[in-house]
Amino acid sequence: MTDALVIGGGPAGLMAADALLEAGRAVTLVEAKPSIGRKFLMAGKSGLNLTKMQPFGPFLAAYTGDMHPTLKAALHAFGPEQVQDWTHGLAQETFTGSTGRLFPKVMKASPLLRAWLARLDGMGLTRHTRWRWTGWDHNACVFDTPEGQRTLTPRVTVFALGGSSWARLGSDGVWADAFAANGIDLVPFQPSNVGLKVDWSDHMIPYFGKALKAVAWHAGDAVSRGEATISKHGLEGGGVYTLTPAVRDGVELTLDLVPDLSPDRLKAKLPATPKSGVSKILRNSLRLTPEKIAMFNEFRPKGPVDWAKVPDLLKALPIHHAGLRPMDEAISTAGGVPFDAMPDTLMLKDRPGTFCAGEMLDWDAPTGGYLLTACFATGLWAGRHAADFNRP
């Protein structure tokens, strides 16, 4: 019999394995892909944002919706300060950016992952790659492997199978079918931290690849001051990613092209009566960039410009879009295993000894370190509770 089994080699699975090994359990970790931590490494290509160093209250407030007490407890046990200390414990130096985001000094994920795996291997971790979990056979876990079908019967199992985004990196959500077949009701997956589909007119083609900077995006009460890039397919980037939950719920998206100007200051900068074309006035009076002017012309009401409405449009330009980009393009997903299916240990009520962690749980968060921190935290939480279950 296998002692402790971890299924999934992302940050949540590795953290669960770490906790189990620390508690003296013999741990086998299996991963469907040819290597460990593929999505983790991809996240590090643009600089690995580990967490955000800020007071705990604002940190929790960044998570979407009503936070379940179990997730709150896990984050309290392993929040930003603990992430920083853990990284230093793996001999990886960090720095905090001007916005409070914590990064490894090398700005890559690979050295951290190598150090982590070396620590786990030194503690006795057994690893298998190209092992895809296909379901349960009573208490046994069934896998497709390069050597054919294999089964393992563990004393305790931690699932950390990811959500349903970036399938090529391992988060394909296929596991949900096996869970549903065993009577585990899941919350349907939805894309999060994803771009918008926009059917651009031809005049926008020269602006593909250009960034919209110094703007503010509004969706109901949600506001984002992040940048977004005009792409062939729509809008991409942190400015719109953080508003995914509101857009997903059908809230209107507007763009403030001059967020640092109050309505009164804006009107004072504009002529009372236009004596030249609107684009020229926006360029000369407000110093708007070409891409901002292009966005204004793309989304303003068609036909002759009603000058009286221009200030309001500059402060709240309606962004007409065709919805969110496909789920497989999303950085993360909402949905998955509901917390109500588990007590506060993250063990499934209907499958004693089976724990869940990471993005396969139903929670949602923006980019900026919140995603990784919750994966670390829930992996550690599940691993510690699993370590106390059914000891040999």
ZIHUGI-V177044 format. One line per field, one symbol per residue. phi: phi as a letter, one per 40 degrees, with the letter a starting at -180 (. if undefined). psi: psi as a letter, one per 20 degrees, with the letter a starting at -180 (. if undefined). burial: # if it has 16 or more other ideal C-beta (glycine too) atoms within 10 Angstrom, else .. Layout:
phi = ???
psi = ???
burial = ???
This chain:
phi = .ccbbbbhbccccccccdcccccgccbbbbbcccacgccdcccccbhcccabcadcccccccccgcccdccccccccabdccccccccccgbcbabcccgccbcdcfbccccccccccccccchccbbbgbbcbibbfcccbbcbdchcbbbbccabbcacgcbbfdcbhcbgcdccccccbgccbcdcbcafbcbcbccccccdcbcgcccbfbbbbagccbbbccabcbdcibbhddcdccddccdcgccbbbccbccbcdcccccccccbcbaccdccccccbfccdcccccdccbcdcgdccdcccdccccaccccbbgccddccccabcghcccccbcccgccccbdgbbbagccccaaacchhccccccdcccccccccccccfcc
psi = pqepppopkahgghhghgggghjjqppppqphrirqkghghghihjooogaporqhghghihqpaopqhggggghhhmagghggggghhjkoqrqprhjippqqhikqhghggghghggghhijppqprkoppiaqndiqppqprhjapqqpnqhqpppmjaclqlhiiinijhhhghghhkjopqpqqqqqlqrqppnqrhiigijpiqporlrpppncipqpjrqqporhicpqrhhhgijggghhjjpppqpoimijprgghghhiqqhppjaqgggghghhikqrhhghggghhiqpqaqpohhigghhhhmopoprkaqrqhiiqhrqrrbpqhiiqajikpphinpjoqqrbiiqnrqqrrjihggghggghgggggghhhiplq.
burial = .####################...#.#######..######.##...#######....##..##...#.##..##..###.###.##....#.#.....#####...##.###..##.##....#.##..####.#....#.#........#.#############..#####.##..#....#.##.########.#.#...#..#..#.#..#####..#.#.######.################....######..#....#...#..........###..#.##.##########....#....##.###.#.#.#..##.##.########.#.##...###..#.###################################.#...
